[in-house]
Amino acid sequence: MADKPNDLAIVPQTSTDKNYFNVKVVGLKIDQSYSFQFQWILDDGTLSDWSPGYQIATPTEVVPTAPSVVVPATSTGSIPVTLSTFPTNAKRVDIYVIGGEFGAGKVADYFLSAGTKNIAVAGGVYQVSLITVTPSNINGNPTNTFTITVATAGEVIQAPTNPNGFSIDRVLSGIQVNWAGTYANGTFTGFEAIKIYVGNSASFTNGTYREAGVMTGNNVKNTITIPVDGTYLRYDLPVYVHAAAINKSGTLGTVQVNVANSSLGARSAIGSDLADLIITNAKLVDDAVSSAKIATGSITTTKIEDNAITTPKIIANAITSDKIVSLAIISDKIAANAITAGKILAGEIDVTKLAAGTISVNNLEAGNINATSFIRAGAAGGARVEIASSTVGSVLPGLTVYASDGTTQLLRAPLTGGLSITGGGTFSGALSAATGTFGGNITASSGLFSVTNGILTAQAGTIGGWAINSTQLRSNGANQISLNQATPKIALITGATLNGATGLYEGGTEKITIDPISGIVGPIVTDAMGTGPGFSFSPNGAAVIRGTIYASAGVFSGTVSGATITTSRLTSPQGTFSIDTYDNYDQIRWSVGGAVSTLGYVASGMNWNGPGYNSFQMTTAGNTVINSWGNRISLSAGTQQSVSYVSGGAVGQNTFIVNSVASLSVGKYLVSGAGQVGSPSLGSSNVITAINAGTNQITMSNNFTSQASGVYVFKGPTTKDSGGLANLYSSNSPFSLGLRNSVAMSSADATSYGISNGATVNQNSYEFYNGDVVFSY
């Protein structure tokens, strides 16, 4: 039989199902690791070997949240605590109480289930909180702290009444508030305290007061001292006191406004507040003594211990003459190096304040003569030197040296910068300044530079990036502009190189020059005209430009590149082509074989005249007319129109009324209708001669042979060129003009437009003879 492991606890377990065992192990701790092994007990009592070990970790216990609890604000004789729900997995809920017999805090009672606990206590104010404790004694999160005022059992707590009988005494650095212990309407039971408020206003307005303390004695005289706070209680300024009673239930009575006040507020220290030799170095904090803290005449010899005054104890400008009794300051009262310039207000200490021999070397801080106002050597109004950091009376900020007359400034160096010197002088070494003004003459020791009566003389130099020598003024750079007095000439130069010795750019190529001989001359270029200046303008008015001229406007007179330009015409050298103003219209005119042709605007429209009888015209009326050897095709811009007869007119007349004349115009042909005159041939047409837009009446060129209601069709010219008559050509005969159609046209189509189908019909060619031809397709 296998050995029993020594560190295992044997837990026998039986089961009716020999294949399944449910083992429950109790007494384990949370957040711990445990090892398990298993062993069979056979029917005959023998034991099997132990199984391999198994490691199991128990879970960590969760920290409970704060329980839900109710604690009232007031009670009598006890603290009632109600736990509405007992927390899950809790061992207990502890009740902590602070105050009274529980002192700084103890567990006064605990819950094992939900309910209410009443903890008997004496009258007073208590604080209560609850904490859940887990089975493994882990404390959970505490509840909020509840404050409860408990009245003594059997005590009746009344509403607070209004206290009166207050007064103020001014004390050093504060006020003392006194209460006689009285009430305006009699006392009340359940008294807790009197709250005192201090403020800077006679009204009890938010932001003007603070709670300063409480008085806890009832029906007896109480006092509290309120120190200066700098806002609500200040030195030598009005202060106001407000008060209100509060009972043991926490009920605050009506605030009594301005129950006491003082127009002077807290009191500063005076001589009687200080015992002889009471002020020692140990009694003063650094910077404690200021002018406001010292009453006039309060510092006397008997008030100061020997060596008591040291420099950290006195703030700047604190000591003024009215604070010091005559001859009060003697040497044994001042520690070595105690008095520095910053501690004494300017002009305040004179000989009447100092006993003989008071100031010695030991009483001055070594090397530290300074002042926050000014230092003067000499007497005011006479020859003197003054140094100041700001304007102090007549003393100017900076350094000023005055002449013996007391007003002339021989030297002035303001804090804003600069230096002014009155009178002559000699400077050795370099003199430099960003800006400045010299009055009088300046001469360099070598005589190479001088300024005399405003005239500057120098042999050479550089001013603002410009180099000057005896002959030239040049800008200093690789690209330069120079002015040469010897030539004289102005030149724009490129490619100058730097001379490291002089720091100046020299040499380069002149690109553009201006001089009185050649005028303005540009850089050398090469083009079809040859090699020469790209442009030049000579003093005599001649100009040469090698390149293109661009201008938005301008006037040329003379010859440009072989062509002649006048104020109204540009003519080619041969005279066969011109653009000009002719017959008051702008035209292009040219000649071929001596015949002059024009293309330009005329009164009737755009016109092109070719040689012979060939011409092309687009009229202002929107028509297009093509002439060829005396024949003409007129292409108008109108389209076929159909209108319905309405009334009026008769056989033998040439007028009738239609439903609308909006789309009709004079010159349209009536090609079909009940009262048509003649055939539909375009050569024999009945055209509109007049239109009355007011009555919709139309006047035709011919009378009606018959007339009836119905549709009347008017045709006009068209500019359509797709699928219609596309190509125009002239035949050998001087009396015919051919139109070549881009698609086949039937004989019926040709007949409807008055086109005589000639011998060239197989070529889709149609001929027109004398007379105007108007067609629409």
C-alpha positions in Angstrom: 0.0 0.0 0.0 1.3 3.4 -0.9 2.6 5.6 1.9 0.5 8.5 3.1 2.0 11.9 2.3 2.8 13.6 5.6 1.6 17.1 4.6 -1.9 16.1 3.4 -5.1 16.1 5.4 -7.1 12.9 4.8 -10.7 13.6 4.0 -12.6 10.3 3.4 -15.6 10.6 1.0 -18.1 7.9 0.0 -20.5 7.8 -2.9 -23.1 5.4 -4.2 -21.8 6.1 -7.7 -18.4 4.4 -7.7 -17.4 6.5 -10.7 -18.2 9.9 -9.3 -17.3 11.6 -6.0 -18.3 15.1 -4.9 -15.7 16.2 -2.3 -16.4 19.4 -0.3 -13.3 20.8 1.6 -14.1 23.4 4.2 -12.0 25.8 6.3 -9.9 27.1 3.5 -8.7 30.7 3.5 -9.2 33.2 0.8 -6.4 34.2 -1.6 -4.4 31.1 -0.7 -2.9 28.2 -2.8 -3.7 24.5 -1.8 -2.4 21.2 -3.1 -4.7 18.2 -3.6 -4.0 14.4 -4.2 -6.5 11.5 -4.4 -6.4 7.8 -3.4 -8.8 5.0 -4.0 -10.1 2.8 -1.1 -11.0 -0.5 -2.6 -13.8 -2.8 -1.5 -11.4 -5.1 0.3 -10.0 -2.1 2.3 -6.7 -1.8 0.4 -5.5 1.6 -0.8 -4.3 2.6 -4.2 -1.3 4.9 -4.8 -1.8 8.6 -4.5 -2.7 10.5 -7.6 -0.5 13.3 -9.0 -0.8 16.6 -7.1 -3.3 19.3 -8.1 -2.8 23.0 -7.3 -5.8 25.1 -6.5 -5.9 28.9 -5.5 -8.9 30.2 -3.6 -10.3 33.5 -4.9 -9.6 36.9 -3.5 -12.4 38.4 -1.4 -13.9 41.5 -3.0 -13.8 44.7 -0.9 -17.5 45.5 -0.1 -19.0 48.8 -1.1 -20.4 51.3 1.5 -23.7 50.1 3.0 -26.9 52.1 2.6 -27.7 53.8 6.0 -29.9 56.6 7.4 -28.8 58.8 10.3 -31.0 61.9 11.2 -29.5 65.3 11.8 -31.1 65.6 15.3 -32.3 63.3 18.0 -32.9 63.2 21.7 -31.1 60.9 24.1 -29.7 58.5 21.5 -28.2 58.2 18.0 -30.7 56.3 15.8 -28.9 54.4 12.9 -31.0 52.5 10.3 -29.4 49.9 7.9 -31.9 49.3 5.2 -30.2 46.3 3.5 -27.6 44.0 5.0 -24.7 43.7 2.5 -24.1 40.4 0.6 -21.3 38.2 1.9 -20.8 40.5 4.9 -19.8 39.2 8.3 -21.1 42.4 10.1 -21.5 46.2 9.7 -19.7 48.3 12.3 -21.0 51.6 13.5 -18.2 54.2 14.2 -19.1 57.2 16.4 -16.9 60.3 17.1 -17.6 62.7 19.9 -18.7 62.5 23.5 -17.8 59.3 25.3 -16.4 57.9 22.0 -13.7 60.5 21.8 -11.8 60.5 18.5 -13.8 57.5 17.3 -14.8 53.9 18.4 -17.1 51.1 17.2 -20.2 51.9 19.2 -22.3 49.0 17.9 -22.7 46.7 14.8 -25.3 45.1 12.6 -25.6 41.4 11.8 -28.8 42.0 9.8 -30.8 44.9 8.5 -32.6 47.0 11.1 -32.2 50.0 13.4 -29.8 50.6 16.3 -30.3 53.3 18.9 -27.1 54.2 20.6 -27.7 55.9 24.0 -25.5 59.0 24.4 -25.4 62.3 26.4 -26.5 65.5 24.7 -24.0 66.9 22.2 -22.8 66.8 18.5 -21.6 63.4 17.1 -20.3 62.1 13.8 -21.4 58.7 12.6 -20.1 56.4 9.8 -20.6 52.7 9.0 -18.1 50.1 7.5 -18.9 46.6 6.2 -16.6 43.8 7.5 -16.1 40.6 5.4 -16.0 37.0 6.7 -12.2 37.3 6.5 -12.3 40.6 8.5 -11.5 42.9 5.5 -13.0 46.3 6.0 -15.0 47.7 3.1 -15.5 51.3 2.0 -17.0 53.6 4.7 -20.2 55.5 4.3 -20.3 59.3 4.3 -19.9 60.9 7.7 -23.3 61.9 9.3 -23.4 64.7 11.8 -26.1 64.5 14.4 -27.0 66.8 17.3 -28.4 64.9 20.2 -30.4 66.6 22.9 -30.2 65.4 26.5 -33.2 63.2 27.2 -36.0 65.2 28.5 -34.5 68.6 27.3 -36.8 70.7 25.2 -35.1 72.4 22.3 -36.6 75.8 21.3 -36.1 77.9 18.2 -33.2 80.4 18.7 -34.1 83.9 19.7 -32.1 87.0 18.7 -29.1 88.0 20.9 -28.2 91.6 21.7 -25.8 93.4 23.9 -22.6 93.4 21.7 -19.7 95.8 21.7 -16.2 96.1 20.2 -12.8 96.9 21.7 -9.9 97.7 19.4 -6.8 95.7 20.3 -3.4 95.3 18.8 -3.7 93.8 15.3 -7.4 92.9 15.8 -10.7 93.6 17.7 -12.3 92.0 20.7 -16.0 91.3 20.4 -18.0 91.3 23.7 -21.5 89.8 24.3 -23.4 90.4 27.5 -25.2 87.1 27.2 -28.6 88.8 26.7 -31.4 88.4 24.1 -33.9 90.8 22.6 -36.9 88.5 23.3 -35.7 86.4 26.2 -33.5 83.3 26.3 -34.4 79.9 24.8 -33.7 76.3 25.8 -31.4 74.0 23.8 -28.8 76.7 23.3 -25.7 75.6 21.4 -23.7 78.8 20.5 -23.7 82.3 19.1 -22.0 82.6 15.7 -20.0 85.8 15.1 -19.4 87.3 11.6 -16.9 90.1 10.8 -17.2 92.2 7.6 -16.4 95.4 5.8 -20.0 96.4 5.2 -22.8 97.4 7.5 -25.1 95.1 5.4 -24.9 91.3 5.6 -24.2 90.9 1.8 -22.4 87.9 0.3 -18.7 88.6 -0.2 -18.6 91.3 2.5 -18.2 89.1 5.6 -16.8 85.9 7.0 -17.6 83.7 10.0 -15.0 84.7 12.6 -15.9 82.4 15.6 -18.5 81.3 18.1 -19.4 82.1 21.7 -20.5 79.0 23.7 -21.5 80.6 27.0 -25.3 81.2 27.4 -26.7 84.0 29.6 -23.1 85.0 30.6 -20.6 87.5 29.2 -18.5 86.1 26.3 -15.6 87.6 24.4 -13.6 86.5 21.4 -10.7 88.2 19.7 -10.7 88.4 15.9 -7.3 89.0 14.2 -6.6 91.2 11.1 -7.2 89.4 7.8 -6.6 92.2 5.4 -10.0 91.9 3.7 -12.8 92.0 6.3 -10.9 93.3 9.2 -8.2 95.8 8.4 -6.0 98.4 10.2 -7.6 101.8 10.8 -10.6 101.1 8.5 -14.3 100.5 9.5 -15.3 97.0 10.7 -18.8 95.6 11.3 -20.0 92.6 13.4 -23.0 90.4 12.8 -24.4 87.7 15.1 -26.9 84.8 15.1 -27.9 82.1 17.7 -27.9 78.4 16.9 -29.6 75.6 18.9 -28.6 72.0 19.6 -30.8 70.9 16.6 -28.6 72.9 14.3 -31.2 75.5 13.6 -29.7 78.9 12.9 -31.6 81.9 14.1 -32.0 85.2 12.2 -28.7 86.9 11.6 -28.6 90.2 13.5 -26.9 92.7 11.2 -24.4 95.3 12.5 -24.7 94.4 16.2 -21.5 96.3 16.8 -19.0 98.3 14.7 -15.8 100.5 14.8 -14.9 103.2 12.3 -11.1 102.5 13.0 -11.0 98.8 12.8 -7.9 97.0 14.2 -5.3 99.0 16.0 -1.6 99.3 15.0 1.2 99.1 17.6 1.9 102.3 19.6 4.7 103.1 22.0 2.7 102.0 25.1 2.4 98.5 23.5 6.2 98.0 23.8 8.0 97.5 27.0 11.5 98.9 27.2 14.0 96.9 25.2 11.2 94.5 24.2 12.2 94.6 20.5 15.0 92.2 19.9 16.4 90.6 16.8 14.7 87.3 17.7 11.3 89.1 18.0 11.3 90.4 14.4 10.8 88.3 11.3 12.5 89.4 8.2 10.9 92.5 6.6 8.6 92.8 9.6 9.2 96.6 10.2 7.5 98.8 7.6 6.6 102.4 7.8 2.9 101.6 8.5 3.9 99.5 11.5 5.7 102.4 13.3 3.8 105.2 15.0 5.2 108.7 14.7 7.9 109.3 17.4 7.6 105.8 18.8 11.2 104.7 18.2 13.4 105.9 21.1 16.7 104.7 22.5 15.1 102.9 25.4 12.9 100.8 23.0 15.8 99.3 21.1 18.1 96.6 22.4 21.8 96.9 21.4 22.5 95.4 18.0 18.8 94.5 17.7 18.2 96.2 14.3 19.7 94.2 11.4 19.1 94.7 7.7 16.7 91.7 7.2 14.3 93.2 9.8 13.7 96.4 7.9 11.9 96.6 4.6 12.8 99.2 2.0 11.9 102.8 2.7 10.5 101.9 6.1 12.5 104.4 8.2 11.3 108.0 7.8 12.3 111.0 9.8 9.0 111.3 11.7 9.4 107.8 13.1 12.7 108.6 14.9 13.1 110.8 18.0 16.0 113.2 17.7 19.4 111.6 18.6 17.7 108.2 19.1 20.0 106.3 16.7 23.3 105.7 18.3 26.0 103.3 17.1 25.4 100.5 19.7 21.8 100.2 18.5 22.8 99.2 15.0 24.3 95.8 14.1 27.3 95.9 11.7 26.2 96.4 8.0 22.6 96.6 9.0 21.6 99.9 7.3 21.7 99.8 3.5 20.5 102.5 1.2 17.3 100.6 0.3 16.2 100.7 3.9 16.0 104.5 4.2 13.6 106.7 2.3 15.5 109.3 0.3 16.2 112.5 2.3 14.7 111.2 5.5 17.8 110.8 7.7 19.6 114.1 8.7 22.1 114.9 11.4 19.4 115.6 14.0 18.5 111.9 14.0 22.0 110.7 14.5 24.0 110.9 17.7 27.6 111.9 17.3 29.8 109.0 16.1 26.8 106.9 15.2 27.8 106.0 11.7 31.1 104.3 11.4 32.7 101.9 8.9 31.3 98.9 10.8 27.8 100.3 10.4 27.9 100.4 6.6 27.6 97.4 4.4 30.9 97.1 2.6 30.8 98.3 -1.0 27.1 98.8 -0.9 26.3 102.5 -1.2 23.2 102.4 -3.4 19.8 104.1 -3.5 16.4 103.4 -5.0 15.8 107.1 -5.8 19.0 109.1 -6.7 22.6 109.9 -5.8 23.9 113.5 -6.0 27.4 114.9 -5.8 27.2 118.6 -5.3 24.4 120.9 -4.3 21.0 121.2 -6.0 21.0 124.2 -8.4 24.8 124.3 -8.7 27.6 122.3 -10.3 26.7 118.7 -9.6 26.6 115.1 -10.8 23.2 113.2 -10.4 22.4 109.5 -10.9 18.8 108.2 -10.7 16.9 105.2 -11.9 13.7 107.2 -12.5 12.5 110.9 -12.3 12.6 112.1 -8.7 11.6 115.7 -8.5 14.0 117.7 -10.7 16.5 114.7 -10.9 16.4 113.1 -14.3 16.7 109.3 -14.8 20.2 108.3 -15.9 23.5 110.2 -15.5 23.6 114.0 -15.7 26.6 116.4 -15.2 25.7 120.0 -14.7 27.9 123.1 -15.3 28.5 125.7 -12.6 25.4 127.7 -13.6 23.3 124.7 -12.4 21.2 124.3 -15.6 23.6 123.6 -18.5 24.0 119.9 -19.1 27.6 119.2 -19.9 26.9 115.4 -20.2 23.6 113.6 -20.4 23.2 109.8 -20.6 19.5 108.9 -20.2 18.4 105.3 -19.4 16.7 105.1 -22.8 20.2 105.1 -24.5 22.3 107.8 -26.2 24.9 110.3 -25.1 24.9 114.1 -25.4 28.0 116.1 -24.7 28.2 119.9 -24.7 31.5 121.5 -25.6 34.6 120.4 -27.5 36.6 117.3 -26.9 39.2 114.9 -28.2 38.5 111.2 -28.6 41.3 108.7 -28.9 40.4 105.3 -30.3 37.4 104.3 -32.3 34.1 106.1 -32.1 31.0 104.2 -33.2 27.2 104.6 -32.8 24.1 103.3 -34.4 22.7 106.9 -34.7 23.6 110.3 -33.5 24.0 114.0 -34.2 27.2 116.1 -34.2 27.0 119.8 -33.9 30.0 121.6 -35.2 33.0 120.4 -37.3 34.6 117.0 -37.3 38.1 116.3 -38.5 40.0 113.0 -38.5 43.5 113.1 -37.2 45.0 112.2 -40.6 43.0 114.9 -42.4 41.6 112.3 -44.8 38.0 112.9 -43.6 36.2 116.0 -42.4 32.8 117.6 -41.9 32.9 121.3 -42.1 29.8 123.5 -42.1 27.8 120.5 -43.1 30.1 119.5 -46.1 31.5 116.0 -46.0 34.9 115.5 -47.5 36.6 112.1 -48.1 38.9 110.5 -50.7 37.0 107.3 -50.8 34.6 105.1 -48.8 31.5 103.0 -48.6 28.1 104.4 -47.6 25.1 102.2 -47.2 26.4 99.6 -49.7 27.6 102.2 -52.2 31.3 102.5 -53.0 32.8 105.9 -53.7 36.2 106.8 -55.2 37.6 109.9 -57.0 35.8 109.0 -60.3 32.8 106.7 -59.7 29.8 106.0 -57.5 29.0 102.2 -57.6 26.6 99.9 -55.8 28.6 97.2 -54.2 27.6 93.8 -55.6 28.0 91.3 -58.4 25.2 93.2 -60.3 25.9 96.9 -60.1 24.8 100.4 -61.2 27.6 102.9 -61.6 27.9 106.6 -62.2 31.1 107.7 -63.9 31.8 111.5 -63.9 34.7 111.3 -66.3 32.7 109.9 -69.3 30.0 110.9 -68.1 27.9 107.7 -68.1 25.4 105.6 -66.1 25.9 101.9 -66.6 24.1 98.7 -65.4 26.8 96.1 -64.8 26.7 92.3 -64.4 29.4 89.8 -63.4 31.5 92.0 -61.1 33.9 90.0 -58.9 34.7 90.5 -55.2 38.1 91.9 -54.3 38.9 90.3 -50.9 41.5 92.9 -50.0 39.1 95.9 -50.3 35.8 94.1 -49.8 34.5 95.8 -53.0 33.1 94.2 -56.3 35.1 95.3 -59.3 35.0 94.8 -63.1 32.0 93.2 -64.9 30.3 93.8 -68.2 28.2 96.9 -69.0 24.8 95.7 -70.2 22.8 98.9 -70.4 24.4 102.4 -70.6 23.1 106.0 -70.7 25.4 108.7 -71.9 25.0 112.0 -73.8 26.6 110.8 -77.0 25.0 107.4 -77.7 21.8 107.8 -75.7 20.4 104.6 -74.2 22.1 101.5 -75.5 21.1 97.9 -74.6 23.2 94.6 -74.5 24.6 93.2 -77.7 22.5 90.5 -79.4 22.5 88.7 -82.8 19.4 88.2 -85.0 18.3 88.3 -88.6 19.2 91.9 -88.8 22.8 91.1 -87.7 24.8 91.8 -84.5 24.3 94.9 -82.5 22.6 96.4 -79.5 19.3 94.8 -78.7 17.8 98.3 -78.6 19.1 101.8 -78.8 17.6 105.3 -78.5 19.9 108.0 -79.8 19.6 111.6 -78.7 18.5 112.6 -82.2 15.3 110.4 -81.8 16.4 107.3 -83.8 15.4 104.0 -82.3 16.5 100.5 -83.1 14.8 97.4 -81.6 16.0 93.9 -82.3 13.0 91.8 -81.3 9.3 91.8 -81.0 7.3 94.9 -80.0 4.2 94.4 -77.9 1.7 97.2 -77.2 -1.9 97.4 -76.0 -2.2 100.7 -77.9 -0.2 103.2 -79.8 0.4 105.2 -82.9 3.0 104.5 -85.6 4.0 106.9 -88.3 6.6 106.0 -90.9 8.0 102.7 -92.1 8.2 99.6 -89.9 10.3 96.6 -91.3 9.5 97.6 -95.0 5.7 98.1 -94.5 4.2 101.5 -94.4 2.1 102.6 -91.4 0.1 105.8 -91.5 -2.6 107.1 -89.2 -5.3 105.3 -91.2 -3.6 102.5 -93.2 -1.0 99.7 -93.1 0.3 99.0 -96.6 2.6 96.3 -97.9 5.8 97.3 -99.7 4.3 96.3 -103.0 1.1 98.3 -102.4 -1.1 95.2 -103.2 -2.3 94.7 -99.7 -3.6 97.2 -97.1 -5.6 97.4 -93.9 -7.3 100.8 -93.6 -10.3 102.9 -93.0 -12.0 103.3 -96.4 -15.3 105.0 -97.1 -15.7 105.5 -93.4 -15.6 101.6 -92.8 -12.7 99.4 -91.7 -11.7 97.1 -94.6 -9.0 94.8 -95.9 -8.2 95.7 -99.5 -6.0 93.8 -102.0 -5.4 93.7 -105.7 -5.0 90.7 -108.0 -4.0 91.4 -111.6 -4.9 95.0 -111.1 -8.4 94.4 -109.8 -9.1 95.7 -106.3 -11.0 93.5 -103.9 -12.2 94.3 -100.4 -13.2 92.3 -97.3 -14.7 94.4 -94.7 -17.8 96.0 -93.1 -20.1 98.1 -95.4 -23.4 99.9 -94.6 -25.5 96.9 -95.6 -23.3 94.2 -93.9 -20.1 92.3 -94.4 -18.9 92.4 -98.1 -16.3 90.6 -100.2 -15.8 91.7 -103.7 -13.8 89.4 -106.0 -12.7 90.1 -109.5 -15.3 90.4 -112.2 -18.8 89.7 -110.9 -17.9 87.4 -108.2 -18.9 88.6 -104.7 -20.2 87.5 -101.3 -22.3 89.5 -98.9 -23.8 89.0 -95.5 -26.4 91.7 -95.0 -27.5 93.4 -91.8 -30.9 91.9 -92.4 -29.5 88.4 -91.9 -29.4 87.5 -95.6 -26.5 85.9 -97.4 -26.0 86.8 -101.1 -23.6 85.0 -103.5 -22.9 86.5 -107.0 -21.1 84.6 -109.7 -20.8 86.1 -113.2 -23.9 88.1 -112.8 -26.1 85.4 -111.1 -26.9 85.6 -107.4 -28.0 83.3 -104.7 -29.6 85.0 -101.7 -29.7 82.9 -98.5 -32.0 84.5 -95.9 -32.1 83.5 -92.3 -35.8 82.8 -92.0 -37.5 79.5 -91.9 -40.8 78.1 -93.4 -43.9 79.5 -91.6 -47.5 78.3 -91.6 -50.4 80.5 -90.4 -54.2 80.0 -90.5 -56.5 82.4 -92.2 -58.9 84.2 -89.9 -61.0 86.7 -91.7 -61.0 89.6 -94.1 -59.7 89.9 -97.6 -61.4 88.9 -100.8 -60.7 87.8 -104.4 -59.0 90.6 -106.3 -57.5 92.0 -103.1 -54.0 91.6 -101.7 -54.6 91.9 -97.9 -55.8 89.4 -95.4 -55.6 88.7 -91.6 -53.8 85.8 -90.0 -53.9 84.6 -86.4 -50.4 86.0 -85.6 -47.7 87.9 -87.4 -45.1 87.4 -84.6 -42.9 85.1 -86.8 -43.4 86.7 -90.2 -41.4 89.4 -91.8 -41.5 91.5 -95.0 -40.0 89.6 -98.0 -41.3 86.1 -97.1 -43.0 84.2 -99.9 -46.5 82.8 -99.9 -45.9 79.5 -101.6 -49.2 77.7 -100.9 -52.7 78.5 -99.7 -56.3 78.7 -100.7 -55.9 82.1 -102.4 -52.5 81.7 -103.8 -51.6 83.6 -107.0 -49.3 82.1 -109.5 -47.3 78.8 -109.3 -45.1 77.8 -106.4 -42.1 78.6 -108.5 -39.7 80.7 -106.5 -39.1 82.8 -109.6 -42.7 84.0 -109.7 -43.7 84.6 -106.1 -46.2 86.5 -104.0 -44.3 88.1 -101.2 -45.2 90.0 -98.1 -44.9 93.7 -98.6 -46.3 95.1 -95.4 -47.3 93.8 -91.9 -49.6 95.5 -89.3 -48.7 94.1 -86.0 -51.6 95.7 -84.3 -54.3 94.1 -86.5 -52.3 91.0 -87.7 -53.0 92.2 -91.3 -50.6 91.2 -94.1 -50.3 92.9 -97.4 -49.1 90.8 -100.3 -47.5 91.9 -103.6 -50.2 90.3 -105.8 -54.0 90.1 -105.6 -55.8 86.9 -104.7 -57.5 85.0 -107.6 -59.4 82.9 -105.0 -59.5 82.8 -101.3 -60.7 80.6 -98.5 -60.1 79.7 -94.9 -57.2 77.4 -94.3 -53.4 77.1 -93.8 -51.1 79.5 -95.7 -47.5 78.5 -95.9 -44.7 81.1 -96.0 -41.2 80.2 -96.9 -38.1 82.1 -96.3 -34.3 81.6 -96.9 -32.3 79.2 -94.7 -28.7 78.8 -93.7 -28.9 75.0 -93.3 -25.9 73.3 -94.9 -26.3 69.7 -93.8 -28.1 67.4 -96.3 -29.0 70.4 -98.5 -27.3 72.5 -101.2 -23.7 72.4 -100.0 -21.3 73.3 -102.8 -21.4 76.3 -105.1 -19.5 76.4 -108.4 -19.5 78.4 -111.7 -20.1 76.8 -115.1 -18.3 77.8 -118.3 -21.3 79.8 -119.3 -21.2 83.3 -118.0 -24.9 83.1 -117.4 -25.2 80.1 -115.0 -24.2 79.1 -111.5 -24.2 75.5 -110.3 -25.1 74.1 -106.8 -23.8 70.7 -106.0 -25.9 68.8 -103.4 -24.2 66.7 -100.8 -27.1 64.2 -101.0 -29.4 63.2 -103.9 -32.3 65.6 -104.5 -35.4 64.3 -106.2 -36.9 66.0 -109.2 -39.9 66.8 -107.1 -37.8 68.6 -104.6 -36.0 70.5 -107.3 -39.3 71.5 -108.9 -40.8 72.7 -105.6 -37.9 75.1 -105.2 -38.1 76.3 -108.8 -34.9 74.5 -109.8 -34.6 73.5 -113.4 -33.1 70.0 -113.6 -30.4 70.3 -116.3 -28.1 67.9 -118.1 -26.0 67.4 -115.0 -28.7 65.9 -112.8 -26.8 62.7 -112.4 -24.2 64.7 -110.6 -26.9 66.1 -108.3 -26.2 69.5 -110.0 -28.8 72.1 -110.5 -28.6 75.3 -112.5 -30.1 78.7 -111.9 -30.6 81.3 -114.5 -31.2 85.1 -114.5 -32.9 86.6 -111.6 -32.8 86.3 -107.8 -33.1 82.8 -106.4 -34.4 82.4 -102.9 -34.5 78.9 -101.5 -35.1 77.0 -98.2 -34.1 73.5 -97.4 
